[in-house]
């Protein structure tokens, strides 16, 4: 007997055959999927009738800075480095552990309500972020953002902070929380720092989460300092590898794309953030054509300003089409792959999540297709990518547990989270003003 039976919906499996089952069902026992098909006869303690709904793997936000929800809307319409140096970093100097916890709770709430079940995060006070993730019930890959700016003393303390997160949080929340090392970027971390990160990641058998080639200015700085472009520089010091998750990857040459493919590096496309900061357009079609499984992420809510992966999918598809003047540049099916199975591959979790298959973790979202903007229904994949929004998500299951049912979040007090985060954000900005 199953614990949960999700019955009679459009099942978007994202398996190797990319099967779509019209009026199919999914059975769950414990934290795993035990049956997927049209003739699932299981009895279950809980039956979720999903007629008129699409059932798909939980979306995977492969790059974000969760607690930056507190900074949503405080600094817009600015170039990236000006935005960081004059607005974001000065505010973050006043950030507390409690701020990060509350910002993470708000981010978890937003992600649950918009169909994201797993995310990769890089920020500060990450043990407190882990606490929020555990309470919310989501799955996460967490890393402490290491910024050492060529300072040996700071390097030592930053590496210790990253190592502490790995030691204390790896495998937490019943395995839902995994960790990585998070050197911010090649322009904020010295080669010595990056080499030590690589060694620590190998020691603890975890991945690495970083930023690369986000702006032309970054490329110019790295080239001037090291005589090589960012990907070439990182490759020359032995930093790159299949365990390395790299956000943005905008300013890449053909040679750098070849290096990324050869080294098995996992790129993450962040189209909305990249457009908002006018950083550029990542060569996603070229990377995909090279056989690189590009994933998708929102970046932080301060530069997006949303964590809605449905919106991210649409923007990803449209941006490449407009940039290439080619409507076939990034089809809906491929974008959905980026947000599901490619995200799982990027995080090294492809055997556990990213598709609806027997034996995989029960991370599942159900989308209400009975909406004016989703009718009539001709092509369910098209509707999910081009027409759906996060608010269409009806029910969310992670690790076999229902986190949201019929739009009501069961793991968090939504009103309380909204009230507390507003106060925390106001207090944070007041502290920044007082510190000027």
N, C-alpha and C positions, 0 to 999 in steps of 0.2 A: 504494500500500500504506500502510495506517495504522500509526501507532506503537502505539496502544492501541485495542482493541475491547472495549467494555463490553456484554456480550451477554445477551439474554433475561431482562431484569428489568422491573419496573414503572417505566416512565419518566415521571416527573412533570416535564413540560417547563417549566411556568410561562410559556409563551409567551402571546401575545395571546389565543389561544383556550383557554388553560389545558388543553391536551391531556394526557391520560394514556394512555400506550401500554402495554397489557398484553403482556408478552413482547416488548418493544422493545429496540433497541440504540443505542449511541452510539459513533461513531468519532472518534478524535482523531489529528491530525497536528501535530507540534510543540506549540505552546501553544494551538491552536484546535480547536474542534469542527468536523468536516467532514461529518458525517452524523448524522441522528436519525430513526429510523423503525422500522417493523416488519420491513422487508425490506432491512436493511443487509447487503450481501454482501461488504463489505471484508475483505481479509485483513490481518492485523496481526502485528507482532512480539510483542506481548503481548495475550493474550485473557483478560479477566476474566469468568468465568461468574457472572452475578448472578441466576440462578434463585432465587426466594424472597427477593429483595432489592428494596427500593425505591431508585431512582436519581433524585436530585434535585439542583438547583443548590446549591452550597455556601452554607451559611447566612451571613448578613452581620450581624455585631454592630456596630450603628451608633453605639454610645456605650459606651466603657469607659475604665478607667484601668489599663492592663495590669499594671504593676509593683506595684500594690497587692495582688497575690497574696501578697506577703510579710506583709501586715497582715491576712490572712484570720483572723477569729476573735479578734483582739486587743481589739476594742471592739464589743460588741453591745448591743442592747436599750436604745438611747439616742436622744433627739431629734437631728435632723441637726446643728444648730448646736453643741449641746453636744458631740456626737460629734467634729465637726471641731475645735472650739476647744480641747477638753481632752484629746483622745486623738490624733487623726490628725495635725493640724498640728504638735504638739510632737514626734511621732515622726519626721515627714518632715524636720524641721530637721536630723536626723542621717543622712539618706539620702545615699548615695554613688552615683557613676556605676556602680560594679560591682553595687551593690544593685539598681539599676534594670535593668541588663542581666540579672541572674539572675532577678529577678522576672518580667521579660518572657519569658525562656526558659520559665519555669514556666507562664506564661499561654498561650504559644504551644503548649506541650505539651498543656495542658488543652483548648484550642480544637481542635487537630487531632483529639484523641481523642473530641471531642463534635460534630464536624461543622461547625465554623465555619471558613470559608476566607478571609474578609476581615473586617477590623474597623477602626473609627475610634477612635483613641486620643488622649487628651490627658493629659499628665503632664510629668515632669521628666527631665533627662538623656536627651533623646529620640534623640540620635545613637546612644546605647548600646542603646536600644530597637530602633532600626533595625537594628543589628548582630544582635540576637537574631532579628528578623523575617527577615532575609536568611538566616541559618543554618537557621531552621525551615522556610522555603519558603512561608510564608503571604503573603497580599496585605494591605496595610495603608494607611490614611490617617492620618498622624501629625501631631500638633500639640503644640507646647510650651505648657504651661499658664501664661499670662500673668496675674500677680497684682501690681498696682502700688499699690493702696490709696491713691489720690490723691497719691502721692509722685512729683514730677517726675523726681527722680534715679533712683528705682527704675523709673519708667516707661521711661526711656531704656534702661536695662540689660535690662529684660524684653523690650522690643520688639526689641532687638538679638539676644537669645537666640532669639526666635521667627523672626526673619529669617535667622539663621544656619542654623537647621534647614532652612528652605525652600531656601536656597542650596546646602546640602551634600547634602541627601537627596532632593530632588525627582527622581523618575524612577530612583531607585536600585534595585538588585536586578533589573536587566533590566526596569524599569518596574513591578515589583510594589509598590514603595513610592512613594506620593504624599504630599504634605504639605499642611497648612492652617495658618492662624494660629489660636491657641487662647486668646483672652481668656476667663478663667474665668467671669465673670458680671458683671452690671451693678452688683452690690454690692461687687465687689472690683476693678473697673476703672472709672476715671472716664470721663466723656463724651469728654474730650480723648484719652485712651488708645484708646477704641473707634473714634473717628474716624480716628486714625492707623492702626489695624489695618485698617480698611476701605480706606484708601488703599494700604497695603502689599499687601493681598490683590489689589487691582486691578492694581497694578504687576506683581506676579509671576504673575497669572492663576491664583490658587489660591483655595480656599474658606476659610471661617471656621467654627470649632467652639466653641460656648459652651453655658452653662447658662441656663435662663430659667424663672422662676415655679415653682421647685421646692417652696417652702414658703409658707405664709401669712405667716410672719414676713418673708421676703424681699420679698413684695409690699408689706407695710406699710412696710418700710424705704425701698424705692424711692419709694413714693408720698409718704411724708413728706419725703424729700430733694428730689425733683424735681417733685412735684405731679402725677405721672402714674404709671399702673401700668407694670410692666416692658415689656410689648410696646409700649405707647403711647410710653413714654420712648425706647426704642431706635428706633422708627419716626420720632420727632420729630427725632432727630439724624442721620437718613439712614443708619443702620447696617444695617437689614434689607434682604434681597434673596435671590434664588434660590441664591446661593452660601453662604448661612448655614445651618448645621446646628445645631439647638437641642435640647438634651436636656431631658427632663422635661415642661415645658409643662402643669403640673398646674392651677394657679390661673388659668385663662383665662376671660374673659368672652366673650359672643357677639361683641362688638365686636372683641376681640383676635383671635379666631378668623378673623374677616373680614379683619383686617389681615394675618395670617399667610398667608391664601389669596391676597390681592391682591399681596403682595410676593413670593410664591413661596418663602417660608421652608420649611425641611425639618425638621419635628418628629421627635423620637425618643422613643418610649414605653419606660419602664424600670419595669415593674410590680413586680418583686420587690423591688428596692431601695426603691421608693417605699412599698411596704407595710411593709417591715422598719423603715424610719425613721418610719413613720406620717406621711409627708409629704402624703398625699392620693391621689386618683384622677384621673388625667388624662382629659379629655373626648374620648377616642379616637373613639367612635362619631360624635360631633358633628363632629370634624375630618374624618373620612373622608366623612361625608355632605356636607361642604362641598367635597369634591373634593381634599382635601389628602392626599398620599401618605405617611401616617405610617409611619415605620420602627420597628424594634425593637432594643433593646440591653439588656445586662445591668447596666450601670454597673460599678464596680470590684468586685473580689472581697472587699473589706473591708466592703461594704455590701449584698452580695447573698445569700450568700457564694460563689456559683458563677458560672462563665462558660458554663454549659450553656444554649444557645439553645433546645433542645427543651423544657426545663423552663420557660424564659421564654415560649415560645409558649403553653403550657398555662395558665400563670398569667395571661397577657394576656387570653386568652379568658374564663377563669373570673372574673377580677376585674371586667370590664365587665358580665358577666351578673349577678353578685351585686349590684353597685353599682346597676344599672338595674332590678333585679328583672325582667329580660327575657332569656330563654335565647337569643334571636336577636340580642342586642346586638353580639356579635363572633364570627361563625361561624369554623369551623376553616379554611376556604379563605382567608378574608380575613387571618387571623393568619399563615398560611403566606406569603401575599403580602407582609406586613409584614417578614418575616424573609428574604425573597429579593429579589424585583424592586423592592419599595419601598425596601429598603436600598440597592440599586444606584442608584435614582433619587436618593436622599438624598445619596449620595456623588458624584453626577455620572458614574457608571460604567454607566448602564443600557445603553449600546451595547456594553459589554464583558462584563458579568457579570449575574447575577440570574435567568437563564433558560437552558435547554438549547436553543440554536438554532445553526444552522450559521453560522460566522463569529465566534461569541463565544468568549471565553477558556474553556479547559477547566478550570473550577473545579467539581468534581463530588463529591458524597458518596453513598455506598452504605450503606443501612441494612438490617441483617439482620432480616427480618420473621418468621423462624422461631423465635419466642420464645413462651413461654406467655402473657405479657401482651400479645402482639400476635396472638393467635389466638382464634377463627377470623378470617380476613381477609374483611371485607365491604366496607369503605370505607378505602382506603389513606390518604387525606388525614386522615380522622378518627383513624386509628391513629397517624399521624406527630405530630399535634398533641396528642391526648389520652392516648395510651398509651406512646409511645416516649420514651426518655431518651437522653442523649448516649452512654451506654455501649452502645447498640445500633448505633452507627455502626461499620461493618466496614472500609471502605476510603475513603480520601480522596485526591483528585487536585486539585492547584492548578497552573495554568499548564501543564497537560499533563504534570506530573511527579507520580508516586505518592509521597505523603508518609506514608501509612499503608496497609498491606495486611494484611487479616485481623487487625486490632487491634494490629499491630506497627508502631510509628513508625520510619520509615527515616531520618529526617533528624536526629533528636536521640537522645542516649543517655539514656533515661528514668531509669534508676537513678542515673546521675551527676547529672542535673538535680535530682532529688528530694533527694539527699544535700547538694548544694551550696546549694540554696535553704533547706533547714532550717537549715544553719549560718549562712547570711547573715541569715536572719530572727532567729535567736537573738542574733547579734552586734549587729544593729540595735537590738533591744529593750534589750540590755545597755548600749549607748551612751546610749540615752535615759535609763535609770535612773541612769547615772553622771553625766549632765548635770543632773539635778534639783538 
